[in-house]
Amino acid sequence: MEAQLREMLDLFPEDASIGQMLVRWYVSRQRLDEAEAYLRSRMEAEETGVEARTQFVNFLVQLRGVEAALDALDALVAEAETTESAALFRSMRATLRFDTGDRQAGISELEDILAEAEPSDQTRQIKVALARMYLATDNAVGARVLVEEVLAEDSTEVDALKLKAEWLIEDDKVGDALVDLRRALDQAPRDPGIATLMARAHQRAGDRDLMGEMLSNAVAYSGSAPAEAVRYATFLIEEGDLLPAEDVLREALRLQPENLGLLRTLGDVYARMADWPRLESAIAALERIGTPAARGIANDLTARLLAGQNRTEELDSFLEGLAQGGPEGLNAELALIRRRIAEGDLEGARTFLDEALAKRPDSPALRFVEAGLLVSEGDVDAAKVAFQALVAEDPQREYAWLALIRLHATTGDQAAADAALEEALDALPEAANLLWTRAGQLEAAGDIAGAIEIYERLYARNSESVVVANNLASLISSFDDTPESLERAYRIARRLRGTEVPAFQDTYGWIAFRLGNYEEAAQYLEPAAAALPDQPLVRYHLAEVHAALGRTDAALAEYRAARALIEEDGAAPPYLDRLTAQIEALENPGDPAADGAGAPD
């Protein structure tokens, strides 16, 4: 393989991915000196170039340590003296310092470089690097200013286009993002980062076929690098294509056979396939690596293997063995206790929990599980006291706040649940799960504007969350009639096209209906209503689609079903007047006063 890679280097000297593959192959076999020698030889062959020097520094960062890389950069800066290359190596040194925690030093050095630099390709690259630092330190405005400056000088600067495309994707401006990414691809046609961003854009647009194509391209362009391989394999797993996912991972493992991310994902594939012999081989590979992280992954996969084969006694023995000591002990104890609770063996769970608490009486995790066990045992008051003790000790324990709030709510004490939520938000005003709970509370109380405001905050923070996108789009499309709002709801919800999740089907189907796409709406709302027959809003949505398509009998049946569910619940949703009017119109088709069934105005 080494000989073939070197022959390929001779045949295709412009293809940087081949050299990267050779280095990764050396590294995978712990032949670090040969990898370093190859990179040094490239530097010597390119006396005035910087690409080989950059790759050498990256190698040192990853495999020789930060100090070795900083020493090399100091030497390269001195070697370059006042040439343009000196600014590049200074910028690399600044970036390394920033990445290792000395953020202000990194930012200051890049700002100093730019204060003296004339416009050039390199200067623009340094501006993009500084923009990324600004982003990481919550200076989004400064970052965007720098990127726009770069693109005003050179509209084809690849890294600036990639960064701008990220923002456009986050803002759901997928078409604009793809325009910029195609421009970048013209300059760097085999850039895996561009392909990955294009995959994200197609995902937002709801086109999973093109998403998969771009992820596949990213793997090819990167030479089967681990990050790209895991990303594409994860997509294939989601699609149910386990054998192709295995192929992608095995190809990447040929070059990096000890990469934990690849082995973890491959083990997941084998567990899903119930291919126990090959799962055992993946576990054995992890055990040979022997690092704490590798052992942790191997233990998780071993537990899945034993559970998948219904070897419950062996699984318990395995977990009990882990629980006897070592860093995995606590997690194993928790897994054993939860298994017994799930199986209904409360007595066994209590016995094991008491033993674990005797060893770790102050463990928040064990005390949290004990509070949950108290609920299962029927001692709700003691459970509330236990949860309250956890949050009193440390108000930053979001998980304990959530458990306390839910326990109050499920026992019918909504006032206590509301009070606990307010107290939790005082301690953790930006906690996503608490804000999510607050939004649901506002929605249930009819404060749709308040719920939307919270979802907008959560979406601005993480627009990648499909669940947040679904809830935000659903509320906007259901309670805001303006064309601008409907168009925004559609942009947010496009990623739900083709979904088989009932709640997501309802959201996308209703938006399609509001935009006048009745046939498409029916394709989503019919399965959603079948899967969620007790949800009056979903039944109402389907009724509206039937009415718009002229399916009178089907519409009337769904309207009546929705009304019955509303009456059973006792609440009066905002769409109740419309629903009542539609029923009257369909029950009295000849009455002009009741006429009007069909699509809403």
C-alpha distance (Angstrom), angle and dihedral (degrees) to the residues before:
residue distance angle dihedral
M1 . . .
E2 3.81 . .
A3 3.81 90.3 .
Q4 3.77 92.5 49.3
L5 3.80 92.9 49.1
R6 3.79 90.4 51.2
E7 3.80 90.5 48.8
M8 3.80 89.3 51.4
L9 3.80 89.0 51.4
D10 3.80 89.1 56.3
L11 3.80 92.1 47.2
F12 3.81 97.4 43.9
P13 3.82 107.3 27.2
E14 3.81 92.6 161.6
D15 3.81 94.1 58.6
A16 3.80 104.3 92.7
S17 3.80 92.6 -174.3
I18 3.83 91.2 71.4
G19 3.79 92.5 59.1
Q20 3.79 88.9 46.6
M21 3.80 89.7 52.7
L22 3.81 90.8 51.2
V23 3.79 91.9 50.8
R24 3.81 91.6 47.8
W25 3.80 89.7 49.2
Y26 3.80 91.1 53.4
V27 3.79 91.1 46.3
S28 3.82 92.4 49.2
R29 3.80 88.2 59.4
Q30 3.80 93.9 44.3
R31 3.82 90.3 -112.5
L32 3.79 91.3 139.1
D33 3.80 95.7 150.2
E34 3.83 90.6 57.7
A35 3.80 91.3 47.0
E36 3.80 90.0 50.9
A37 3.79 91.5 46.0
Y38 3.81 91.2 52.7
L39 3.80 91.4 50.6
R40 3.81 91.8 47.5
S41 3.79 89.9 50.5
R42 3.78 89.2 54.7
M43 3.80 90.3 52.3
E44 3.78 91.1 51.8
A45 3.80 90.8 48.8
E46 3.81 91.1 52.0
E47 3.77 101.6 51.0
T48 3.79 94.9 170.0
G49 3.80 99.6 26.8
V50 3.78 127.6 99.1
E51 3.82 103.4 -162.3
A52 3.80 94.4 81.0
R53 3.80 91.6 45.6
T54 3.78 90.5 50.7
Q55 3.81 91.8 51.9
F56 3.80 90.0 48.1
V57 3.80 91.9 53.6
N58 3.80 91.0 47.9
F59 3.81 89.1 52.1
L60 3.81 90.8 52.3
V61 3.80 92.0 48.6
Q62 3.78 92.6 53.4
L63 3.80 101.2 38.1
R64 3.80 111.5 16.1
G65 3.80 100.1 37.7
V66 3.78 139.3 -105.7
E67 3.80 95.0 -79.3
A68 3.81 91.8 55.5
A69 3.79 90.2 49.7
L70 3.82 92.7 48.1
D71 3.81 90.4 49.7
A72 3.80 90.0 51.0
L73 3.79 91.3 48.8
D74 3.80 91.6 49.8
A75 3.80 88.0 53.9
L76 3.80 92.6 46.9
V77 3.81 91.6 49.5
A78 3.80 90.2 51.2
E79 3.80 91.7 45.5
A80 3.80 92.0 50.9
E81 3.83 91.9 46.3
T82 3.82 107.4 176.8
T83 3.80 98.5 -14.4
E84 3.79 122.6 117.1
S85 3.79 88.3 -101.1
A86 3.80 89.8 65.5
A87 3.80 89.9 64.4
L88 3.80 90.4 51.0
F89 3.80 93.6 51.1
R90 3.81 90.6 44.6
S91 3.79 88.4 53.1
M92 3.81 90.9 50.1
R93 3.80 89.3 50.4
A94 3.80 90.5 49.3
T95 3.79 91.3 49.7
L96 3.78 91.6 50.0
R97 3.79 91.4 50.5
F98 3.78 90.2 48.4
D99 3.81 92.1 49.9
T100 3.79 92.4 50.0
G101 3.79 94.0 54.0
D102 3.81 106.2 -87.8
R103 3.78 91.2 108.4
Q104 3.77 100.5 158.9
A105 3.81 92.3 49.9
G106 3.80 89.8 52.3
I107 3.80 93.7 48.8
S108 3.81 93.1 44.9
E109 3.80 93.3 51.7
L110 3.81 92.9 50.4
E111 3.80 90.9 47.2
D112 3.83 89.1 51.2
I113 3.80 91.3 50.6
L114 3.79 92.5 49.9
A115 3.82 92.9 46.9
E116 3.81 89.0 65.4
A117 3.81 101.0 30.8
E118 3.78 126.6 107.3
P119 3.82 118.8 -139.4
S120 3.81 110.4 -80.5
D121 3.79 141.1 132.5
Q122 3.79 89.7 -91.7
T123 3.80 93.2 48.6
R124 3.76 89.7 52.3
Q125 3.82 90.6 51.2
I126 3.79 89.8 51.7
K127 3.80 89.9 50.7
V128 3.78 89.6 54.4
A129 3.81 90.3 49.8
L130 3.82 89.1 52.0
A131 3.80 89.6 47.8
R132 3.79 89.4 56.8
M133 3.81 89.7 51.3
Y134 3.78 90.4 50.6
L135 3.78 89.9 51.6
A136 3.80 91.4 51.0
T137 3.82 89.9 52.4
D138 3.83 94.3 48.4
N139 3.80 95.8 -102.4
A140 3.80 96.7 128.2
V141 3.81 92.8 153.6
G142 3.80 92.5 56.3
A143 3.80 90.5 46.6
R144 3.79 93.7 52.7
V145 3.79 91.9 47.4
L146 3.80 90.7 54.7
V147 3.80 93.5 47.5
E148 3.80 92.2 49.6
E149 3.82 89.4 49.5
V150 3.78 90.0 53.2
L151 3.80 94.1 48.0
A152 3.80 91.5 46.2
E153 3.83 87.6 59.4
D154 3.81 95.8 38.8
S155 3.79 119.5 11.1
T156 3.82 90.5 -168.2
E157 3.84 99.4 56.0
V158 3.78 101.1 135.3
D159 3.80 102.5 -150.2
A160 3.80 92.6 45.5
L161 3.80 90.5 50.1
K162 3.80 90.1 50.0
L163 3.78 92.4 50.7
K164 3.79 92.8 47.1
A165 3.80 90.2 47.8
E166 3.81 89.6 55.0
W167 3.80 89.7 56.9
L168 3.78 92.6 45.9
I169 3.81 91.0 51.5
E170 3.81 90.5 49.5
D171 3.82 88.0 51.4
D172 3.85 90.3 50.2
K173 3.82 91.4 -115.8
V174 3.76 91.1 134.8
G175 3.80 97.3 158.7
D176 3.80 92.8 54.3
A177 3.80 90.5 46.0
L178 3.80 92.1 53.1
V179 3.81 91.0 50.0
D180 3.80 90.4 55.4
L181 3.78 92.9 43.5
R182 3.79 92.5 51.4
R183 3.81 88.5 51.8
A184 3.80 88.8 51.3
L185 3.81 91.0 47.0
D186 3.80 89.5 55.9
Q187 3.82 87.8 61.0
A188 3.82 97.3 39.2
P189 3.81 107.6 22.8
R190 3.82 94.6 175.1
D191 3.79 100.0 43.1
P192 3.83 108.6 133.1
G193 3.80 91.0 -159.0
I194 3.79 91.7 59.9
A195 3.80 91.6 48.4
T196 3.80 90.3 49.7
L197 3.80 91.9 51.1
M198 3.80 90.3 48.3
A199 3.80 87.8 53.2
R200 3.81 89.7 53.6
A201 3.79 90.6 49.3
H202 3.81 92.5 50.8
Q203 3.81 89.4 47.3
R204 3.82 89.5 55.6
A205 3.79 88.9 49.3
G206 3.81 90.8 52.9
D207 3.81 94.4 -115.5
R208 3.80 103.8 130.5
D209 3.81 93.5 169.0
L210 3.80 91.6 62.6
M211 3.78 89.8 40.1
G212 3.79 90.3 58.0
E213 3.80 91.9 45.7
M214 3.80 91.4 54.1
L215 3.81 93.1 46.6
S216 3.79 88.8 51.6
N217 3.80 89.7 50.8
A218 3.80 90.4 50.6
V219 3.81 89.7 56.4
A220 3.81 91.3 50.0
Y221 3.81 94.2 45.6
S222 3.82 92.2 49.0
G223 3.80 94.4 48.9
S224 3.82 91.6 -114.0
A225 3.80 94.1 -53.3
P226 3.83 113.3 -175.8
A227 3.83 99.3 -113.6
E228 3.79 93.7 50.2
A229 3.81 92.6 42.5
V230 3.81 93.2 51.2
R231 3.81 91.3 46.2
Y232 3.81 93.1 52.3
A233 3.80 93.1 41.6
T234 3.80 90.0 52.2
F235 3.80 89.2 53.1
L236 3.81 90.7 50.4
I237 3.80 90.8 48.7
E238 3.81 89.9 53.2
E239 3.79 88.4 51.4
G240 3.80 91.2 50.4
D241 3.82 92.7 -113.8
L242 3.78 96.9 133.6
L243 3.81 99.5 158.1
P244 3.84 94.1 53.5
A245 3.83 88.2 46.2
E246 3.80 89.0 54.2
D247 3.81 91.0 50.7
V248 3.82 92.1 51.9
L249 3.80 92.5 49.7
R250 3.80 96.0 44.8
E251 3.80 90.9 50.9
A252 3.81 90.4 52.9
L253 3.80 91.1 46.3
R254 3.80 90.8 58.0
L255 3.80 86.6 70.2
Q256 3.82 98.8 34.4
P257 3.81 106.8 23.5
E258 3.81 93.0 169.1
N259 3.80 98.6 49.6
L260 3.81 105.8 129.4
G261 3.80 95.7 -154.1
L262 3.79 91.5 55.4
L263 3.80 93.2 46.2
R264 3.80 93.1 46.9
T265 3.80 92.0 51.5
L266 3.80 92.8 44.4
G267 3.80 89.2 51.3
D268 3.79 89.0 51.8
V269 3.81 89.6 52.6
Y270 3.80 92.2 51.8
A271 3.82 91.8 46.7
R272 3.81 90.3 52.5
M273 3.81 90.2 47.8
A274 3.83 90.5 47.3
D275 3.80 85.7 -129.2
W276 3.79 94.5 152.9
P277 3.83 100.0 174.9
R278 3.78 92.8 54.4
L279 3.81 91.3 42.6
E280 3.80 86.7 55.6
S281 3.82 89.1 52.5
A282 3.81 90.8 52.8
I283 3.81 90.0 49.2
A284 3.81 90.2 49.5
A285 3.81 90.6 52.0
L286 3.80 90.1 52.9
E287 3.79 92.0 47.8
R288 3.80 90.2 51.9
I289 3.80 89.9 55.6
G290 3.78 86.8 54.9
T291 3.81 101.4 -171.1
P292 3.83 117.9 138.1
A293 3.81 90.5 -108.6
A294 3.81 91.8 49.5
R295 3.80 91.6 48.4
G296 3.80 90.4 50.5
I297 3.81 91.7 54.2
A298 3.81 91.0 44.7
N299 3.80 90.6 52.3
D300 3.80 92.2 50.3
L301 3.80 91.5 50.0
T302 3.81 91.8 45.7
A303 3.80 90.0 54.3
R304 3.82 90.0 50.3
L305 3.80 90.8 48.7
L306 3.80 93.5 51.9
A307 3.80 92.6 43.8
G308 3.80 91.5 47.4
Q309 3.81 90.6 53.4
N310 3.84 91.4 46.3
R311 3.79 90.1 -119.9
T312 3.78 90.9 148.6
E313 3.79 97.7 160.3
E314 3.79 91.5 50.9
L315 3.79 90.0 46.3
D316 3.79 91.2 53.3
S317 3.81 90.9 47.4
F318 3.80 90.5 48.7
L319 3.79 93.0 50.6
E320 3.80 92.1 44.1
G321 3.78 89.0 53.2
L322 3.80 91.1 52.5
A323 3.78 90.3 47.0
Q324 3.78 92.2 60.0
G325 3.77 92.4 78.0
G326 3.74 150.3 -46.3
P327 3.78 127.6 79.3
E328 3.81 91.2 -61.3
G329 3.81 92.1 59.3
L330 3.79 99.8 92.8
N331 3.81 94.4 45.9
A332 3.78 90.4 49.2
E333 3.80 91.3 50.2
L334 3.78 90.9 50.7
A335 3.80 91.5 48.4
L336 3.80 91.9 51.2
I337 3.79 93.4 49.0
R338 3.78 93.1 47.8
R339 3.80 91.1 47.8
R340 3.79 90.9 54.8
I341 3.81 91.8 47.6
A342 3.82 91.1 49.2
E343 3.81 90.0 50.5
G344 3.81 91.2 50.0
D345 3.80 93.7 -112.4
L346 3.79 95.0 134.6
E347 3.78 93.4 158.2
G348 3.80 92.1 54.0
A349 3.82 90.3 45.5
R350 3.81 90.7 51.8
T351 3.81 92.7 49.2
F352 3.78 93.7 50.2
L353 3.82 92.8 42.4
D354 3.80 92.3 52.6
E355 3.81 89.7 51.4
A356 3.79 91.0 49.7
L357 3.82 92.5 47.8
A358 3.78 90.1 50.8
K359 3.82 87.1 61.6
R360 3.83 96.6 37.9
P361 3.82 107.3 23.4
D362 3.80 93.7 163.0
S363 3.81 97.6 47.1
P364 3.84 108.1 128.7
A365 3.81 90.4 -158.2
L366 3.81 93.7 55.1
R367 3.80 92.3 43.9
F368 3.81 89.7 50.7
V369 3.81 90.8 52.3
E370 3.80 89.1 47.4
A371 3.81 90.0 55.7
G372 3.81 89.2 52.6
L373 3.80 90.0 48.6
L374 3.80 89.8 52.4
V375 3.81 88.5 57.0
S376 3.81 90.3 51.4
E377 3.81 89.4 48.7
G378 3.81 90.2 53.1
D379 3.80 97.7 -112.1
V380 3.81 95.9 125.2
D381 3.80 96.0 160.7
A382 3.80 91.9 54.6
A383 3.80 89.6 47.6
K384 3.81 91.2 53.7
V385 3.79 89.9 50.6
A386 3.81 90.0 50.2
F387 3.81 93.8 50.4
Q388 3.80 91.2 45.5
A389 3.81 90.4 52.0
L390 3.81 90.3 53.7
V391 3.82 94.1 52.6
A392 3.80 92.7 41.3
E393 3.82 89.8 56.8
D394 3.78 92.7 46.8
P395 3.83 119.4 8.8
Q396 3.83 88.5 -167.7
R397 3.82 91.7 73.9
E398 3.78 98.2 107.4
Y399 3.81 93.2 174.2
A400 3.82 91.0 58.4
W401 3.81 92.6 47.8
L402 3.80 90.2 52.0
A403 3.79 92.2 49.9
L404 3.81 91.5 49.5
I405 3.81 92.7 48.1
R406 3.80 92.4 49.0
L407 3.79 92.2 47.0
H408 3.80 91.5 53.2
A409 3.81 90.4 47.9
T410 3.80 96.2 47.1
T411 3.80 91.1 50.4
G412 3.80 91.1 53.6
D413 3.80 98.3 -106.8
Q414 3.80 97.8 124.6
A415 3.80 92.8 160.7
A416 3.81 90.4 58.4
A417 3.82 90.0 45.7
D418 3.81 90.8 52.2
A419 3.80 91.8 47.4
A420 3.79 92.2 49.2
L421 3.80 90.7 49.4
E422 3.79 91.9 51.9
E423 3.80 90.7 49.1
A424 3.80 90.9 47.9
L425 3.81 92.3 50.8
D426 3.79 90.2 50.1
A427 3.81 87.9 57.6
L428 3.83 96.2 37.5
P429 3.81 108.2 23.2
E430 3.81 93.8 167.9
A431 3.82 99.5 41.5
A432 3.79 105.9 132.6
N433 3.81 97.8 -148.3
L434 3.80 92.5 48.4
L435 3.79 90.9 49.1
W436 3.80 88.6 48.5
T437 3.81 89.7 53.1
R438 3.81 90.2 48.3
A439 3.80 91.4 51.4
G440 3.80 90.9 52.4
Q441 3.78 90.0 48.9
L442 3.83 91.5 51.7
E443 3.79 91.9 46.9
A444 3.81 91.2 51.6
A445 3.80 89.5 50.2
G446 3.81 91.8 52.0
D447 3.80 96.2 -107.8
I448 3.78 94.3 130.7
A449 3.80 94.4 160.6
G450 3.80 90.3 55.0
A451 3.81 91.9 48.7
I452 3.80 91.7 48.7
E453 3.81 90.6 50.3
I454 3.81 90.6 56.3
Y455 3.79 93.9 45.8
E456 3.81 88.7 49.7
R457 3.81 89.0 55.8
L458 3.79 91.9 48.5
Y459 3.81 91.7 46.2
A460 3.80 92.4 49.7
R461 3.80 88.1 52.8
N462 3.82 95.6 47.3
S463 3.76 117.4 6.9
E464 3.81 89.6 171.9
S465 3.82 91.3 74.9
V466 3.79 107.4 105.7
V467 3.81 92.3 -164.4
V468 3.80 93.7 53.2
A469 3.81 89.9 45.6
N470 3.80 90.6 51.0
N471 3.80 94.9 50.1
L472 3.79 94.2 44.7
A473 3.80 93.8 47.7
S474 3.81 90.9 45.1
L475 3.80 93.9 54.2
I476 3.79 94.3 43.0
S477 3.80 93.0 49.8
S478 3.81 94.3 44.6
F479 3.78 100.2 46.4
D480 3.81 108.1 24.8
D481 3.80 118.2 67.9
T482 3.80 100.8 -175.7
P483 3.82 116.0 116.9
E484 3.80 90.2 -128.5
S485 3.80 91.8 55.7
L486 3.79 93.0 46.8
E487 3.79 90.7 50.1
R488 3.81 90.6 50.7
A489 3.79 91.4 47.9
Y490 3.79 88.5 52.9
R491 3.82 92.5 49.8
I492 3.79 90.2 51.6
A493 3.81 94.4 45.1
R494 3.82 99.4 44.1
R495 3.80 89.4 96.6
L496 3.83 88.0 66.2
R497 3.80 93.7 67.5
G498 3.78 110.0 124.4
T499 3.80 92.8 15.5
E500 3.78 121.0 151.5
V501 3.82 94.7 -163.9
P502 3.84 105.8 111.3
A503 3.81 96.4 -141.3
F504 3.80 90.5 49.3
Q505 3.81 91.0 46.3
D506 3.79 89.1 55.2
T507 3.80 92.4 51.1
Y508 3.79 95.8 47.6
G509 3.80 93.5 40.7
W510 3.80 92.7 51.6
I511 3.80 92.2 49.2
A512 3.81 89.7 49.4
F513 3.81 88.2 51.8
R514 3.80 92.9 49.3
L515 3.80 88.5 52.4
G516 3.82 91.1 51.9
N517 3.81 97.8 -105.5
Y518 3.81 94.8 130.1
E519 3.79 99.9 163.2
E520 3.81 91.8 49.8
A521 3.79 89.6 46.1
A522 3.80 91.2 54.7
Q523 3.81 91.2 53.1
Y524 3.81 89.1 61.4
L525 3.81 103.3 31.9
E526 3.80 97.2 50.4
P527 3.83 94.6 61.0
A528 3.82 90.4 38.8
A529 3.82 92.2 56.1
A530 3.81 91.1 44.8
A531 3.79 90.4 54.1
L532 3.82 95.2 40.9
P533 3.82 104.1 37.9
D534 3.83 93.1 153.8
Q535 3.81 95.1 57.0
P536 3.82 109.4 95.8
L537 3.81 94.2 -164.6
V538 3.81 92.0 55.7
R539 3.83 91.0 48.2
Y540 3.80 89.8 48.7
H541 3.80 91.3 50.7
L542 3.80 91.0 52.6
A543 3.81 90.7 46.9
E544 3.80 90.1 55.2
V545 3.79 91.0 52.1
H546 3.82 92.4 49.3
A547 3.80 89.8 49.6
A548 3.80 92.3 49.7
L549 3.82 90.0 50.9
G550 3.81 92.2 49.1
R551 3.82 94.7 -110.4
T552 3.79 93.4 141.6
D553 3.80 101.1 172.0
A554 3.80 93.6 45.6
A555 3.81 91.4 46.6
L556 3.82 92.8 50.5
A557 3.80 91.7 49.1
E558 3.81 92.2 52.0
Y559 3.82 93.2 44.8
R560 3.80 90.3 52.1
A561 3.81 91.8 46.8
A562 3.81 90.4 51.5
R563 3.82 91.7 48.4
A564 3.80 91.8 50.0
L565 3.80 90.9 52.2
I566 3.82 90.8 48.5
E567 3.81 91.8 50.3
E568 3.79 90.2 49.1
D569 3.80 90.8 51.8
G570 3.80 94.3 45.5
A571 3.82 95.8 -141.0
A572 3.81 125.6 119.0
P573 3.83 110.1 -135.5
P574 3.83 120.3 -158.2
Y575 3.80 92.3 -107.2
L576 3.82 94.7 55.2
D577 3.83 94.9 100.4
R578 3.80 91.6 51.6
L579 3.81 90.9 47.0
T580 3.83 92.5 50.2
A581 3.80 91.7 48.3
Q582 3.79 91.7 50.7
I583 3.81 92.2 51.2
E584 3.82 91.1 50.6
A585 3.80 91.4 48.2
L586 3.79 93.5 50.3
E587 3.81 94.7 43.1
N588 3.82 91.1 50.0
P589 3.81 105.3 35.6
G590 3.81 93.6 164.2
D591 3.80 95.7 50.7
P592 3.85 110.1 97.8
A593 3.81 90.4 -159.4
A594 3.79 90.9 58.5
D595 3.80 97.0 38.9
G596 3.79 119.8 114.8
A597 3.78 109.1 87.5
G598 3.77 114.1 150.6
A599 3.76 136.2 68.2
P600 3.81 115.4 -7.7
D601 3.79 118.5 -107.4
